[in-house]
Amino acid sequence: MRRHGHLDGQHCRRRARDQAGGRPGNRCPLAVESWGTCEVPRQPWARSIWAARAPPSSSPHPGPDRMARPVRGWEAAASGKILRPAGGNRTSKEKRRQKRAPPSTPQEHMTHQPSDMADAPKGATMDCILQEISTVGRRLEGMDSRMISLTEETKSMHLDFAGFQSRVTTLEQRVTAVETQATLTADRDQELLYLCRDSVCFLGFPEEIEGADVQSFLKNILPQLTVLAFDPPLEFQRAHRLGPKSREGANHPRPIIACFL
């Protein structure tokens, strides 16, 4: 179907796609439609571009001298003259997004401005951080050395304490042995005292003066020495010389022990 002597939009899109090597299903946004004596793109954003790029004129409609033959959509696609949006290749979505965004304040503009002055504080900050890290590392090394020395001192203290413990154990064993010996000695002393409480030791009697019977000798000699009359007469449980006979004989006589009843 032809419209005012030109191809319709569908036929134009198909022909432009075939000549430009497009894939089936792609729609050419530069399809044009006849509008008076000019061909105007059908898409809204393409119309705005076409109107922006149209030659200036004082009248709302171009005159006959400016009625140059416009480029058809399929011809533009085939020749590579693709119309681009005005204002930095921005699409209608970008324009709408820019309209919706709030206007930037001077503070935001200054914060978003890239400059070398912003890099300088960052470098200084990094230097400060590195210095702090190095300082902390040196402190940690000092703490490690101190911990090593403390560990060695603790080990030596443990060894000394172990030596002290062994010495204390030895002393305890010795004290226990001494206490045991003292207890045995005290018991023996008590026994000797019990045995000697009724006994009398006589010194100075020459050897063999008592004869064979020591008890009879004491019964006769004691009343003479003490000038006492024993009534009843003395009775002995036992009486004997103490210890072995001396080699010197009469010079060192043995004492006589008598246990009374």
Rosetta constraint file for C-alpha pairs under 8 A:
AtomPair CA 1 CA 7 HARMONIC 7.14 0.50
AtomPair CA 1 CA 8 HARMONIC 6.31 0.50
AtomPair CA 2 CA 6 HARMONIC 5.59 0.50
AtomPair CA 2 CA 7 HARMONIC 5.13 0.50
AtomPair CA 2 CA 8 HARMONIC 5.66 0.50
AtomPair CA 3 CA 7 HARMONIC 6.43 0.50
AtomPair CA 3 CA 8 HARMONIC 6.17 0.50
AtomPair CA 3 CA 34 HARMONIC 7.00 0.50
AtomPair CA 4 CA 34 HARMONIC 6.87 0.50
AtomPair CA 6 CA 34 HARMONIC 7.21 0.50
AtomPair CA 7 CA 11 HARMONIC 6.28 0.50
AtomPair CA 7 CA 12 HARMONIC 6.09 0.50
AtomPair CA 8 CA 12 HARMONIC 6.11 0.50
AtomPair CA 8 CA 32 HARMONIC 7.98 0.50
AtomPair CA 8 CA 33 HARMONIC 6.92 0.50
AtomPair CA 9 CA 13 HARMONIC 6.06 0.50
AtomPair CA 9 CA 31 HARMONIC 5.54 0.50
AtomPair CA 9 CA 32 HARMONIC 6.17 0.50
AtomPair CA 9 CA 33 HARMONIC 6.45 0.50
AtomPair CA 10 CA 14 HARMONIC 6.18 0.50
AtomPair CA 10 CA 31 HARMONIC 7.95 0.50
AtomPair CA 11 CA 15 HARMONIC 6.10 0.50
AtomPair CA 12 CA 16 HARMONIC 6.03 0.50
AtomPair CA 12 CA 31 HARMONIC 6.50 0.50
AtomPair CA 12 CA 32 HARMONIC 7.87 0.50
AtomPair CA 12 CA 73 HARMONIC 6.92 0.50
AtomPair CA 12 CA 74 HARMONIC 5.90 0.50
AtomPair CA 13 CA 17 HARMONIC 6.01 0.50
AtomPair CA 13 CA 27 HARMONIC 6.70 0.50
AtomPair CA 13 CA 28 HARMONIC 5.61 0.50
AtomPair CA 13 CA 31 HARMONIC 6.04 0.50
AtomPair CA 13 CA 73 HARMONIC 7.43 0.50
AtomPair CA 13 CA 74 HARMONIC 6.45 0.50
AtomPair CA 14 CA 18 HARMONIC 6.23 0.50
AtomPair CA 15 CA 19 HARMONIC 6.22 0.50
AtomPair CA 15 CA 74 HARMONIC 6.28 0.50
AtomPair CA 16 CA 20 HARMONIC 5.90 0.50
AtomPair CA 16 CA 28 HARMONIC 7.52 0.50
AtomPair CA 16 CA 73 HARMONIC 6.96 0.50
AtomPair CA 16 CA 74 HARMONIC 3.76 0.50
AtomPair CA 16 CA 75 HARMONIC 6.80 0.50
AtomPair CA 16 CA 77 HARMONIC 6.05 0.50
AtomPair CA 16 CA 78 HARMONIC 6.35 0.50
AtomPair CA 17 CA 21 HARMONIC 5.91 0.50
AtomPair CA 17 CA 22 HARMONIC 4.82 0.50
AtomPair CA 17 CA 23 HARMONIC 7.20 0.50
AtomPair CA 17 CA 24 HARMONIC 7.76 0.50
AtomPair CA 17 CA 26 HARMONIC 7.58 0.50
AtomPair CA 17 CA 27 HARMONIC 7.94 0.50
AtomPair CA 17 CA 28 HARMONIC 7.27 0.50
AtomPair CA 17 CA 74 HARMONIC 7.37 0.50
AtomPair CA 17 CA 77 HARMONIC 7.83 0.50
AtomPair CA 18 CA 22 HARMONIC 6.32 0.50
AtomPair CA 19 CA 74 HARMONIC 7.73 0.50
AtomPair CA 19 CA 77 HARMONIC 7.94 0.50
AtomPair CA 19 CA 78 HARMONIC 5.71 0.50
AtomPair CA 20 CA 77 HARMONIC 6.03 0.50
AtomPair CA 20 CA 78 HARMONIC 4.90 0.50
AtomPair CA 22 CA 26 HARMONIC 6.76 0.50
AtomPair CA 28 CA 73 HARMONIC 7.73 0.50
AtomPair CA 29 CA 41 HARMONIC 7.99 0.50
AtomPair CA 29 CA 42 HARMONIC 7.58 0.50
AtomPair CA 29 CA 43 HARMONIC 6.18 0.50
AtomPair CA 29 CA 46 HARMONIC 7.49 0.50
AtomPair CA 30 CA 41 HARMONIC 5.71 0.50
AtomPair CA 30 CA 42 HARMONIC 6.98 0.50
AtomPair CA 30 CA 43 HARMONIC 7.01 0.50
AtomPair CA 30 CA 46 HARMONIC 6.71 0.50
AtomPair CA 30 CA 73 HARMONIC 4.86 0.50
AtomPair CA 30 CA 74 HARMONIC 7.70 0.50
AtomPair CA 30 CA 83 HARMONIC 7.84 0.50
AtomPair CA 31 CA 41 HARMONIC 5.63 0.50
AtomPair CA 31 CA 42 HARMONIC 5.80 0.50
AtomPair CA 31 CA 43 HARMONIC 7.54 0.50
AtomPair CA 31 CA 72 HARMONIC 7.66 0.50
AtomPair CA 31 CA 73 HARMONIC 5.00 0.50
AtomPair CA 31 CA 74 HARMONIC 7.38 0.50
AtomPair CA 32 CA 39 HARMONIC 5.82 0.50
AtomPair CA 32 CA 40 HARMONIC 5.28 0.50
AtomPair CA 32 CA 41 HARMONIC 4.03 0.50
AtomPair CA 32 CA 42 HARMONIC 5.26 0.50
AtomPair CA 32 CA 72 HARMONIC 6.62 0.50
AtomPair CA 32 CA 73 HARMONIC 5.94 0.50
AtomPair CA 33 CA 39 HARMONIC 5.44 0.50
AtomPair CA 33 CA 40 HARMONIC 5.48 0.50
AtomPair CA 33 CA 41 HARMONIC 6.08 0.50
AtomPair CA 33 CA 42 HARMONIC 6.07 0.50
AtomPair CA 34 CA 38 HARMONIC 6.04 0.50
AtomPair CA 34 CA 39 HARMONIC 4.50 0.50
AtomPair CA 34 CA 40 HARMONIC 6.26 0.50
AtomPair CA 35 CA 39 HARMONIC 5.63 0.50
AtomPair CA 35 CA 40 HARMONIC 6.21 0.50
AtomPair CA 37 CA 67 HARMONIC 7.78 0.50
AtomPair CA 38 CA 67 HARMONIC 7.50 0.50
AtomPair CA 38 CA 69 HARMONIC 7.46 0.50
AtomPair CA 38 CA 70 HARMONIC 6.77 0.50
AtomPair CA 39 CA 70 HARMONIC 6.33 0.50
AtomPair CA 39 CA 72 HARMONIC 7.40 0.50
AtomPair CA 40 CA 47 HARMONIC 6.48 0.50
AtomPair CA 40 CA 50 HARMONIC 7.37 0.50
AtomPair CA 41 CA 46 HARMONIC 5.74 0.50
AtomPair CA 41 CA 47 HARMONIC 5.33 0.50
AtomPair CA 41 CA 50 HARMONIC 7.39 0.50
AtomPair CA 41 CA 73 HARMONIC 7.71 0.50
AtomPair CA 42 CA 46 HARMONIC 7.12 0.50
AtomPair CA 42 CA 47 HARMONIC 6.79 0.50
AtomPair CA 43 CA 47 HARMONIC 6.19 0.50
AtomPair CA 44 CA 48 HARMONIC 6.41 0.50
AtomPair CA 45 CA 49 HARMONIC 6.34 0.50
AtomPair CA 45 CA 85 HARMONIC 7.55 0.50
AtomPair CA 45 CA 91 HARMONIC 7.99 0.50
AtomPair CA 45 CA 92 HARMONIC 6.79 0.50
AtomPair CA 46 CA 50 HARMONIC 6.03 0.50
AtomPair CA 46 CA 83 HARMONIC 7.56 0.50
AtomPair CA 46 CA 85 HARMONIC 7.69 0.50
AtomPair CA 47 CA 51 HARMONIC 6.00 0.50
AtomPair CA 48 CA 52 HARMONIC 6.03 0.50
AtomPair CA 49 CA 53 HARMONIC 6.08 0.50
AtomPair CA 49 CA 83 HARMONIC 7.63 0.50
AtomPair CA 49 CA 84 HARMONIC 7.61 0.50
AtomPair CA 49 CA 85 HARMONIC 6.13 0.50
AtomPair CA 49 CA 86 HARMONIC 6.45 0.50
AtomPair CA 50 CA 54 HARMONIC 6.01 0.50
AtomPair CA 52 CA 86 HARMONIC 7.89 0.50
AtomPair CA 55 CA 66 HARMONIC 7.67 0.50
AtomPair CA 57 CA 61 HARMONIC 7.73 0.50
AtomPair CA 57 CA 62 HARMONIC 6.35 0.50
AtomPair CA 59 CA 63 HARMONIC 7.93 0.50
AtomPair CA 62 CA 66 HARMONIC 5.93 0.50
AtomPair CA 62 CA 67 HARMONIC 6.65 0.50
AtomPair CA 63 CA 67 HARMONIC 6.41 0.50
AtomPair CA 71 CA 75 HARMONIC 6.38 0.50
AtomPair CA 71 CA 76 HARMONIC 6.25 0.50
AtomPair CA 72 CA 76 HARMONIC 6.15 0.50
AtomPair CA 73 CA 77 HARMONIC 6.27 0.50
AtomPair CA 74 CA 78 HARMONIC 6.01 0.50
AtomPair CA 75 CA 79 HARMONIC 6.01 0.50
AtomPair CA 76 CA 80 HARMONIC 5.95 0.50
AtomPair CA 76 CA 81 HARMONIC 4.81 0.50
AtomPair CA 76 CA 82 HARMONIC 5.95 0.50
AtomPair CA 76 CA 83 HARMONIC 7.97 0.50
AtomPair CA 77 CA 81 HARMONIC 6.22 0.50
AtomPair CA 77 CA 82 HARMONIC 6.05 0.50
AtomPair CA 84 CA 89 HARMONIC 6.05 0.50
AtomPair CA 85 CA 89 HARMONIC 4.94 0.50
AtomPair CA 85 CA 90 HARMONIC 5.76 0.50
AtomPair CA 85 CA 91 HARMONIC 6.17 0.50
AtomPair CA 86 CA 90 HARMONIC 6.82 0.50
AtomPair CA 90 CA 94 HARMONIC 5.84 0.50
AtomPair CA 90 CA 95 HARMONIC 6.70 0.50
AtomPair CA 91 CA 95 HARMONIC 6.34 0.50
AtomPair CA 92 CA 96 HARMONIC 6.16 0.50
AtomPair CA 93 CA 97 HARMONIC 6.08 0.50
AtomPair CA 94 CA 98 HARMONIC 6.03 0.50
AtomPair CA 95 CA 99 HARMONIC 6.19 0.50
AtomPair CA 96 CA 100 HARMONIC 6.22 0.50
AtomPair CA 97 CA 101 HARMONIC 6.17 0.50
AtomPair CA 104 CA 108 HARMONIC 6.09 0.50
AtomPair CA 104 CA 109 HARMONIC 6.57 0.50
AtomPair CA 105 CA 109 HARMONIC 6.22 0.50
AtomPair CA 106 CA 110 HARMONIC 6.12 0.50
AtomPair CA 107 CA 111 HARMONIC 6.17 0.50
AtomPair CA 108 CA 112 HARMONIC 6.04 0.50
AtomPair CA 109 CA 113 HARMONIC 6.08 0.50
AtomPair CA 114 CA 118 HARMONIC 7.17 0.50
AtomPair CA 115 CA 119 HARMONIC 7.12 0.50
AtomPair CA 116 CA 120 HARMONIC 6.48 0.50
AtomPair CA 117 CA 121 HARMONIC 7.15 0.50
AtomPair CA 118 CA 122 HARMONIC 6.82 0.50
AtomPair CA 119 CA 123 HARMONIC 6.29 0.50
AtomPair CA 120 CA 124 HARMONIC 6.25 0.50
AtomPair CA 121 CA 125 HARMONIC 5.93 0.50
AtomPair CA 122 CA 126 HARMONIC 6.15 0.50
AtomPair CA 123 CA 127 HARMONIC 6.20 0.50
AtomPair CA 124 CA 128 HARMONIC 6.22 0.50
AtomPair CA 125 CA 129 HARMONIC 6.15 0.50
AtomPair CA 126 CA 130 HARMONIC 6.11 0.50
AtomPair CA 127 CA 131 HARMONIC 6.13 0.50
AtomPair CA 128 CA 132 HARMONIC 6.16 0.50
AtomPair CA 129 CA 133 HARMONIC 6.13 0.50
AtomPair CA 130 CA 134 HARMONIC 6.13 0.50
AtomPair CA 131 CA 135 HARMONIC 6.12 0.50
AtomPair CA 132 CA 136 HARMONIC 6.12 0.50
AtomPair CA 133 CA 137 HARMONIC 6.08 0.50
AtomPair CA 134 CA 138 HARMONIC 6.24 0.50
AtomPair CA 135 CA 139 HARMONIC 6.26 0.50
AtomPair CA 136 CA 140 HARMONIC 6.13 0.50
AtomPair CA 137 CA 141 HARMONIC 6.23 0.50
AtomPair CA 138 CA 142 HARMONIC 6.29 0.50
AtomPair CA 139 CA 143 HARMONIC 6.18 0.50
AtomPair CA 140 CA 144 HARMONIC 6.09 0.50
AtomPair CA 141 CA 145 HARMONIC 6.34 0.50
AtomPair CA 142 CA 146 HARMONIC 6.24 0.50
AtomPair CA 143 CA 147 HARMONIC 6.04 0.50
AtomPair CA 144 CA 148 HARMONIC 6.19 0.50
AtomPair CA 145 CA 149 HARMONIC 6.32 0.50
AtomPair CA 146 CA 150 HARMONIC 6.09 0.50
AtomPair CA 147 CA 151 HARMONIC 6.03 0.50
AtomPair CA 148 CA 152 HARMONIC 6.30 0.50
AtomPair CA 149 CA 153 HARMONIC 6.20 0.50
AtomPair CA 150 CA 154 HARMONIC 6.04 0.50
AtomPair CA 151 CA 155 HARMONIC 6.21 0.50
AtomPair CA 152 CA 156 HARMONIC 6.30 0.50
AtomPair CA 153 CA 157 HARMONIC 6.13 0.50
AtomPair CA 154 CA 158 HARMONIC 6.14 0.50
AtomPair CA 155 CA 159 HARMONIC 6.30 0.50
AtomPair CA 156 CA 160 HARMONIC 6.20 0.50
AtomPair CA 157 CA 161 HARMONIC 6.01 0.50
AtomPair CA 158 CA 162 HARMONIC 6.13 0.50
AtomPair CA 159 CA 163 HARMONIC 6.31 0.50
AtomPair CA 160 CA 164 HARMONIC 6.19 0.50
AtomPair CA 161 CA 165 HARMONIC 6.11 0.50
AtomPair CA 162 CA 166 HARMONIC 6.32 0.50
AtomPair CA 163 CA 167 HARMONIC 6.25 0.50
AtomPair CA 164 CA 168 HARMONIC 6.07 0.50
AtomPair CA 165 CA 169 HARMONIC 6.12 0.50
AtomPair CA 166 CA 170 HARMONIC 6.27 0.50
AtomPair CA 167 CA 171 HARMONIC 6.19 0.50
AtomPair CA 168 CA 172 HARMONIC 6.06 0.50
AtomPair CA 169 CA 173 HARMONIC 6.27 0.50
AtomPair CA 170 CA 174 HARMONIC 6.27 0.50
AtomPair CA 171 CA 175 HARMONIC 6.04 0.50
AtomPair CA 172 CA 176 HARMONIC 6.04 0.50
AtomPair CA 173 CA 177 HARMONIC 6.27 0.50
AtomPair CA 174 CA 178 HARMONIC 6.20 0.50
AtomPair CA 175 CA 179 HARMONIC 6.03 0.50
AtomPair CA 176 CA 180 HARMONIC 6.15 0.50
AtomPair CA 177 CA 181 HARMONIC 6.21 0.50
AtomPair CA 178 CA 182 HARMONIC 6.05 0.50
AtomPair CA 179 CA 183 HARMONIC 6.12 0.50
AtomPair CA 180 CA 184 HARMONIC 6.31 0.50
AtomPair CA 181 CA 185 HARMONIC 6.09 0.50
AtomPair CA 182 CA 186 HARMONIC 6.05 0.50
AtomPair CA 183 CA 187 HARMONIC 6.20 0.50
AtomPair CA 184 CA 188 HARMONIC 6.18 0.50
AtomPair CA 185 CA 189 HARMONIC 6.10 0.50
AtomPair CA 186 CA 190 HARMONIC 6.17 0.50
AtomPair CA 187 CA 191 HARMONIC 6.25 0.50
AtomPair CA 188 CA 192 HARMONIC 6.14 0.50
AtomPair CA 189 CA 193 HARMONIC 6.01 0.50
AtomPair CA 190 CA 194 HARMONIC 6.10 0.50
AtomPair CA 191 CA 195 HARMONIC 6.19 0.50
AtomPair CA 192 CA 196 HARMONIC 5.96 0.50
AtomPair CA 193 CA 197 HARMONIC 5.90 0.50
AtomPair CA 195 CA 199 HARMONIC 7.44 0.50
AtomPair CA 196 CA 200 HARMONIC 7.69 0.50
AtomPair CA 196 CA 259 HARMONIC 7.83 0.50
AtomPair CA 198 CA 259 HARMONIC 5.57 0.50
AtomPair CA 198 CA 260 HARMONIC 5.74 0.50
AtomPair CA 198 CA 261 HARMONIC 7.51 0.50
AtomPair CA 199 CA 257 HARMONIC 6.61 0.50
AtomPair CA 199 CA 258 HARMONIC 5.40 0.50
AtomPair CA 199 CA 259 HARMONIC 4.12 0.50
AtomPair CA 199 CA 260 HARMONIC 6.22 0.50
AtomPair CA 200 CA 257 HARMONIC 5.75 0.50
AtomPair CA 200 CA 258 HARMONIC 5.31 0.50
AtomPair CA 200 CA 259 HARMONIC 6.41 0.50
AtomPair CA 200 CA 260 HARMONIC 7.95 0.50
AtomPair CA 201 CA 255 HARMONIC 6.46 0.50
AtomPair CA 201 CA 256 HARMONIC 5.60 0.50
AtomPair CA 201 CA 257 HARMONIC 4.60 0.50
AtomPair CA 201 CA 258 HARMONIC 6.50 0.50
AtomPair CA 202 CA 255 HARMONIC 5.63 0.50
AtomPair CA 202 CA 256 HARMONIC 5.01 0.50
AtomPair CA 202 CA 257 HARMONIC 6.42 0.50
AtomPair CA 202 CA 258 HARMONIC 7.99 0.50
AtomPair CA 203 CA 254 HARMONIC 7.41 0.50
AtomPair CA 203 CA 255 HARMONIC 4.81 0.50
AtomPair CA 203 CA 256 HARMONIC 6.55 0.50
AtomPair CA 204 CA 253 HARMONIC 6.75 0.50
AtomPair CA 204 CA 254 HARMONIC 7.99 0.50
AtomPair CA 204 CA 255 HARMONIC 7.07 0.50
AtomPair CA 205 CA 209 HARMONIC 7.01 0.50
AtomPair CA 205 CA 253 HARMONIC 6.78 0.50
AtomPair CA 205 CA 254 HARMONIC 7.88 0.50
AtomPair CA 205 CA 255 HARMONIC 7.34 0.50
AtomPair CA 205 CA 256 HARMONIC 7.90 0.50
AtomPair CA 206 CA 250 HARMONIC 6.16 0.50
AtomPair CA 206 CA 253 HARMONIC 5.57 0.50
AtomPair CA 206 CA 254 HARMONIC 7.93 0.50
AtomPair CA 207 CA 249 HARMONIC 7.19 0.50
AtomPair CA 207 CA 250 HARMONIC 6.06 0.50
AtomPair CA 207 CA 253 HARMONIC 5.49 0.50
AtomPair CA 207 CA 254 HARMONIC 7.05 0.50
AtomPair CA 210 CA 214 HARMONIC 5.35 0.50
AtomPair CA 210 CA 217 HARMONIC 5.43 0.50
AtomPair CA 211 CA 217 HARMONIC 7.73 0.50
AtomPair CA 213 CA 217 HARMONIC 6.50 0.50
AtomPair CA 214 CA 218 HARMONIC 6.30 0.50
AtomPair CA 214 CA 239 HARMONIC 6.02 0.50
AtomPair CA 214 CA 240 HARMONIC 6.31 0.50
AtomPair CA 215 CA 219 HARMONIC 6.26 0.50
AtomPair CA 215 CA 236 HARMONIC 6.65 0.50
AtomPair CA 215 CA 238 HARMONIC 7.26 0.50
AtomPair CA 215 CA 239 HARMONIC 5.82 0.50
AtomPair CA 215 CA 258 HARMONIC 7.88 0.50
AtomPair CA 216 CA 220 HARMONIC 6.35 0.50
AtomPair CA 217 CA 221 HARMONIC 6.11 0.50
AtomPair CA 218 CA 222 HARMONIC 5.65 0.50
AtomPair CA 219 CA 223 HARMONIC 7.24 0.50
AtomPair CA 219 CA 233 HARMONIC 7.71 0.50
AtomPair CA 219 CA 234 HARMONIC 6.31 0.50
AtomPair CA 219 CA 235 HARMONIC 7.94 0.50
AtomPair CA 220 CA 224 HARMONIC 7.22 0.50
AtomPair CA 221 CA 225 HARMONIC 6.29 0.50
AtomPair CA 222 CA 226 HARMONIC 6.07 0.50
AtomPair CA 223 CA 227 HARMONIC 5.36 0.50
AtomPair CA 223 CA 228 HARMONIC 5.38 0.50
AtomPair CA 223 CA 229 HARMONIC 6.29 0.50
AtomPair CA 223 CA 230 HARMONIC 7.14 0.50
AtomPair CA 224 CA 228 HARMONIC 7.50 0.50
AtomPair CA 230 CA 234 HARMONIC 6.51 0.50
AtomPair CA 234 CA 260 HARMONIC 7.71 0.50
AtomPair CA 235 CA 260 HARMONIC 6.09 0.50
AtomPair CA 235 CA 261 HARMONIC 5.89 0.50
AtomPair CA 236 CA 258 HARMONIC 6.74 0.50
AtomPair CA 236 CA 259 HARMONIC 5.69 0.50
AtomPair CA 236 CA 260 HARMONIC 4.37 0.50
AtomPair CA 236 CA 261 HARMONIC 5.49 0.50
AtomPair CA 237 CA 258 HARMONIC 7.59 0.50
AtomPair CA 237 CA 259 HARMONIC 5.37 0.50
AtomPair CA 237 CA 260 HARMONIC 5.51 0.50
AtomPair CA 237 CA 261 HARMONIC 5.58 0.50
AtomPair CA 238 CA 258 HARMONIC 5.84 0.50
AtomPair CA 238 CA 259 HARMONIC 5.37 0.50
AtomPair CA 238 CA 260 HARMONIC 7.38 0.50
AtomPair CA 239 CA 256 HARMONIC 6.96 0.50
AtomPair CA 239 CA 257 HARMONIC 5.45 0.50
AtomPair CA 239 CA 258 HARMONIC 4.09 0.50
AtomPair CA 239 CA 259 HARMONIC 6.19 0.50
AtomPair CA 240 CA 256 HARMONIC 5.56 0.50
AtomPair CA 240 CA 257 HARMONIC 5.52 0.50
AtomPair CA 240 CA 258 HARMONIC 6.67 0.50
AtomPair CA 241 CA 254 HARMONIC 6.09 0.50
AtomPair CA 241 CA 255 HARMONIC 5.74 0.50
AtomPair CA 241 CA 256 HARMONIC 4.43 0.50
AtomPair CA 241 CA 257 HARMONIC 6.13 0.50
AtomPair CA 242 CA 254 HARMONIC 6.05 0.50
AtomPair CA 242 CA 255 HARMONIC 5.62 0.50
AtomPair CA 242 CA 256 HARMONIC 5.97 0.50
AtomPair CA 242 CA 257 HARMONIC 6.45 0.50
AtomPair CA 243 CA 254 HARMONIC 7.06 0.50
AtomPair CA 245 CA 249 HARMONIC 7.50 0.50
AtomPair CA 245 CA 254 HARMONIC 7.00 0.50
AtomPair CA 246 CA 252 HARMONIC 6.77 0.50
AtomPair CA 246 CA 253 HARMONIC 7.24 0.50
AtomPair CA 246 CA 254 HARMONIC 7.44 0.50
AtomPair CA 248 CA 252 HARMONIC 6.31 0.50
AtomPair CA 249 CA 253 HARMONIC 6.64 0.50
